[in-house]
Amino acid sequence: MRKRWVQIVLAIAILIVQSGCWNRVELNELSIISATGIDIDDKGRWRLSFQLVIPQAISSTTGVSTNAAPVYVFSTEDESMRGAVRKSSLELSRKLYFSHNQMVVISEKAARYGIGTLMEAYMRNADARETVAVFLTRESARNTLEQLVSMEKIPGAAIQHMIQNEAANGGSFPQTSVFRVQQELLGGTHATGIPSLMLAGKGSSFDSLNLMQKTHSDIKIKLGRLGIIKGDKLVGWLDAEESMGAMWLANRIQRTVLPFPCAPSRKKDSSLRIIDTDTHVKPVRKGNRFVMDVHTKVSGTLYEYSCDDDMTKPATIVKVQQAIAEEVKRVMQTGWKSLQRQQADIVGFGGAVHEKFPKQWRSLAANWNEQLDQVEVNYDVKVSVEQTGMSSNSFHSKQDKQGG
Amino acid sequence: MALLSGRNTNTSTPPIHDSSHGSKKSSAATPLSRKTGDNAASISSRLGDSLDVVSRTIGGNSPEAAAVVIVYIGSLIDQQMIHDNVIQPVMIALHANKEQSSGLKMLELLSRNIIATGSMMAIKTEEEALEALLNGFCVIFVDGIEEALITVTAGGEQRSVNVPITQTVIRGPQHGFTEDIYTNLGLIRRIIRSPDLRLTGKRIGRRTQTNVFVAYIDGIAQQSVVDEVQRRLDAIDIDGIIESSYIEEFIQDRTFTPFPTVMNNERPDVVAASLLEGQVAIIVDGTPFVLIAPVTFFKFFQSAEDYYQRFDIASFLRLLRHITFFASMLLPALYIAVTTYHQEMLPTTLLISLAAQREGIPFPALLEAFLMEITFEVLREAGVRMPRAIGPAISIVGALVLGQAAVQAGLVSPAMVIVVAFTAISNFVTPHINIAIAARLIRFSLMLCAGLLGFFGIMTGIIVLLTHLAGLQSFGVPYMTPIAPFIKSSWKDILIRAPRWAMKSRPEVLGGGKRKANASMPDWQRQKKPE
C-alpha cells in the first residue's frame, strides 16, 4: 500500500515538473495577431506582415495610458510562408498566435503571382483558421495593415466587421473567407471573387493616434472592388455595381437597399429596402449552347418614392414592381457582361450545369470560363412590394393636392 | 432486564438487548440488600459519592432502616416532578398509614396506589439501579425486600424546538430537531401517525451509552436495508458517541471517497419524507442531526423547499443547483485550461480583455488560481471559527485587502477574482453541505489536471471521478441511481421535480420494488376540459 502511494506521489510530482515543457502558454506570453498581410517582392520572396494586438492599449481596465497605439505592425521575409513566420522570433519577445487572426490581406502583386502557396499554408496548419476573411489590396498589404479604423480599437477586427456589415446590409461585396476561396477554387470553375481594400482620401496614411483627435479623417480604409481570381491568380477587377450584379446572380444578396428610377426618364431617386430575395438558376440546353434561366424573387418595403402616382391603387404598385424588376435585371446584366469579359464564372453557373448535366459537364469543365460568352442568360425577376412604408402617396403629390 | 431510558418508556417498547460492549456483563450482578440504608449507601459509593446523588429517606426509625429511600441524580431529573409525584405522595401515605407495612406489601402499595408516574418497574440488582439512575430514573428502595422500584423522572434543561439553522426554507415547517432524542422522536411521530412507523432503540458507546434509534416504516423500507443498518450499528465498538457523525463514519460504505454515502438532516419534515420514500433514519441522542440512509447522489440536490414550492420554480432551482455544483467543481479548472492551453476557444474581444488583465501578473494561471482559492478557503474557515464579534473585521480584510489590493498590486488578475468568487458562491447553493465539501476538494485536483494537461486533463479527471461515482454504493443502493442503473420512473424527481400527482410510485430502489403509492391526478382535474 505504501509503495503504491509513493508511486502516485512520484507520478504527480514528475508531471507537475513536466508541465513547463509542454505547450502551456500563459496569456501574457502570446502575441495575438489580428491581421496578416501578404506581399511579394520582385525576386519572389514572400513578405509577411503581422498586425499584433497590444492588449493593455485596448482594454480600459488596466491603468496604462491609452495614448499607445492599439496594434503593432511588423514584417518578415522568406521564400516560404512559414519560414517567414519562423523569422518573427528574431524580433519578437512572444510567440505568434494565429488563432484569433481576423483577416488576411493580399497585395495585388502577390495575388497576380498566385495565392496557391497561401491556401496550402492554411490547409496544412492547425493553428491557421479557415474562417479568416480574405481581402485584396492595390497598395502593399503592409500599408493596409498599418491603417487605423476610427471608432474601433483593432483594425483587423474592424475590417472584418465592415465586410460582414456590407454582405448583410449592402450586398455589393461578398464576405469571403479562406474556406470559401478554397472551396470555389477547388470547385468546378476554379474561379472566385475576393473583395479588395483601398485607401480613400487625400492624406497619406492613417497610422497615428494623433489623427484620431480630429472629427474626421482625411484618409480611411474602404472596401473597393471585387478581384477576380482564376486558377489561383488575380485576373481582373469588378467595380461595385458589376460586383453587385454578380452577387444577385450568385444568390448572395441578403438585405440591401436598391435604388431605382420610378419612371424611365428619371434618375434613380426611389429606393426599395429588400427584405427577402432568392435567386434560382436553371440551366437549359439549346443545341450546343446553354441557356441559364435565372429566376429571382424579391420582396421588400418601399423606402423612397419620388413620382406622383397614386399609391393607393394596386395598379400603381404593379407599375412600381415592374420598374424595380427592370432595375434588378439591369444590374444583373451589367454583372454578367463583366464576368463574360473577364472570362470567370464566379457565380456558380458552372456548378448548376454540372448538377443538371453531369455527362456534358465533363467535356465542358476544362474551358468553361473561356466559353462564357456562349452562354445566354434569361432573366425572370418577380418583385413584390410588401409595404409602402408609413405613408402612401409621395410628399410632392400630397403638396400638389393641397395646393389644388 | 435492561432498561430503556427516558420519559415515555412503557412496557410495549421492545426491550433493548444489552449491547455486549456497553455494560460489562462479566462483572457479576450484585443483588440488592433488604436494608434500604445499605442499598442507598452502596449505590452512592458506586457513583463515587458524587454530590449530585440525592438519597431521600422517608419514614422508619433511623436513617439506616428507613421505610423508603428515594435515590436519584439531581442533575438528571425534573425536581418538580419528583417532588409532586414521588416524594410528596409517599410521605403523605406513610404519615397517614401509622402501622407501616413493609416488604412486598409496601412495594405493591407504592407501585399501585401512591406513586403517580407513568411507568414503573421492579428491579433486583444494583447494576439495574445504576443504569436507571444514570438515565434519569429515580430508584425507590423499600425496607424489608430485595427489590426496588424505578420510575421515570427524567428532566432538566433542554433547548427548545427551534428554527433549523443549517437548512432553512422560505415555505414549510419551521421546526428543527433538538439535542433531546425524545423530542426528536416525537417530532417524527407527530408527522407520521402510522402504526407502521418503527422506532427501534440501541445503546452505543461503552462509556456514553448513547441512545440510538433506527426509524423506518414497516412495509415501505426494504427489510434487507433495515437489517444491514442494524448489523452495522451493532458492530460499532467505541468509547463514546458525541454526534451522529461518529456513527456515520462507522456505518458508511466507503471511507476513502469525498462523496457522502449517508445524509444528515436536522429537519423533521425531511426525515419524515425520507421515511415515506423507504429510507431508514438513525436518530442519535445529543445531536439535532439525524442520519438518513441509503442515499443516492441526486438526493443531495433535493431541498425541502423543492416540495413546498410550485413544481416549475422547484424544477428550475434544482437544475440551477446541479449546474452550480458542477460550476463550483469545474470553473477554476476550465478557466485555467482555457487561458493557458485553449486560447482559441475564447471570443477575440474576451481574449484581449483577459490578456490585458494578465499583463504583468508574475504567476502562471494555475498558481494564481491556487493562491486565490486557498485565500478564499482561509477566509471561509476564519469566518466559521472566529468569535462573532470579530466578524466585520474579517469581511473588511477579506474583501478589501485580499481581493482589491491583490488586484491592484498586480498579483492576481481581476478575472481570476471573479472566477474564484463565483465558484465560492455557487458552492453555497448546494442544499447539503457535505456534498458541497466534496466539490470543494475535487476542485483542487481538477485545477491541477487542467494546469497539467488542459481540457484533456479535465476530461481525464472527470472520467476518473465518474468511474469512482459509478462504483459507489450506499447500503447496497448504487450511488448514481437512477442514471446508472437507469430507472426511468425515478427521473421525475431528479433533475426536475414533476408535479406531485405525476410521481405515482416511490423511488424503486429505495422502496424495494415498484409500488403504486404516492398519488394520482385527481379525477376532477383530469375531467376538466377547456370550454
Interface residues (C-beta under 8 A of the other chain):
Chain A: I12 L15 I16 Q18 S19 W22 N23 R24 V25 E26 L27 N28 L30 I32 S34 V53 P55 Q56 I58 S59 T61 T62 Y97 S99 H100 Q102 D127 R129 I154 A157
Chain B: T339 T340 Y341 Q343 E344 T348 T349 L351 I352 S353 L354 A355 A356 Q357 R358 E359 G360 I361 P364 A365 P414 L448 G451 L452 L453 G454
